[in-house]
Amino acid sequence: MITPPLGRVLTSASQGCGFSPDDTDATTCFEPATWHICWGANMDASLACATHMDVAQTFAYLDRHEVGPDCDMPGAAWDFDGKRCIVVGIEQAATEHAEQPLPIISGGAS
């Protein structure tokens, strides 16, 4: 089986930390995000840098995970078990493909 080159790993880290104590651009952090935080069952989420994750930990939140490639993709869903975001449908298709048995290749040396 030949696998394609996967290329570089892209993340949502280019997005800025959403910490903004006065809710203005003047006080918003904008440092690269390293954490994705889910605040509650209604799935309100935000991004935080490492410094402001320390602040976020003083509040109650439902879950968090490190920022990954699917965090800001359209249609992404929170994967609580995997501690990441996934794009629903693509993840299932990839899993189903990976679970298929490898083809038996006949011939060759024995």
Stockholm file with secondary structure:
# STOCKHOLM 1.0

chainA/1-110         MITPPLGRVLTSASQGCGFSPDDTDATTCFEPATWHICWGANMDASLACATHMDVAQTFAYLDRHEVGPDCDMPGAAWDFDGKRCIVVGIEQAATEHAEQPLPIISGGAS
#=GR chainA/1-110 SS CCCCCCCCCCCGGGSBCCCCTTSSTTTCCCCBCCEEEECSTTCCEEEECHHHHHHHTTSCCSEEEECCTTTTSTTEEEETTTTEEEETTHHHHHHHHHTSCCCCCCCSCC
#=GC SS_cons         CCCCCCCCCCCGGGSBCCCCTTSSTTTCCCCBCCEEEECSTTCCEEEECHHHHHHHTTSCCSEEEECCTTTTSTTEEEETTTTEEEETTHHHHHHHHHTSCCCCCCCSCC
//
